[in-house]
């Protein structure tokens, strides 16, 4: 049985590969501030800073992965973004995206949701 951390790393690696395939550059992985964590921080081809939440579920019996990006989780992400932007001067354009990974190694579905906040 694969552990939760291993599954999370697997999904984050897939998300990073996907984002790079559409022209993004990954700047940070698992960036932390206090109790907030941002899974991926990337920059798109328009120089927009993109904060990415990655959600993985092997099955959708209780909902699709993206439905687990709750208001509480978004508040934590916003807290992390605020701290990150304080350290990076001159950042004007940014957004929050979600990458949803569902299934297992043999049958994966990846969905990408832009500008969720």
C-alpha positions, 0 to 999 in steps of 0.5 A: 500500500502506498502511503499518503505522502508518497501519493501526494509526491506522485501527484505533485510530480505529475502536476509539475510535469503537466505545468511544464508541458504547457510552458510554466517554470516551476519555481518552488515546491512545497513552500511553507509558511507557519501552517500554510503550504503551497504545493507548487509555485510557478511562473507562466509565459506571461510572467504571472506568478502561479500558486498551485494547489494539487489534489489527488484522489484514487477514487471519486466516491466522496467527490472529485479531488478539486472539491477538497479545496475547501474555503479553509484550505483556500484561506491557508493558501492566501496566508501563504501567498501573502507571506511569499509576496512580502518576500518577493518585491515587485510581483504584480500579477499572480493567481491561484490554480488547482491541479486535480489528479484522479485514479491510479498509475494505470488510469490517470485523469488530470484536470487543470483549473485556473484562477480559482480565487 
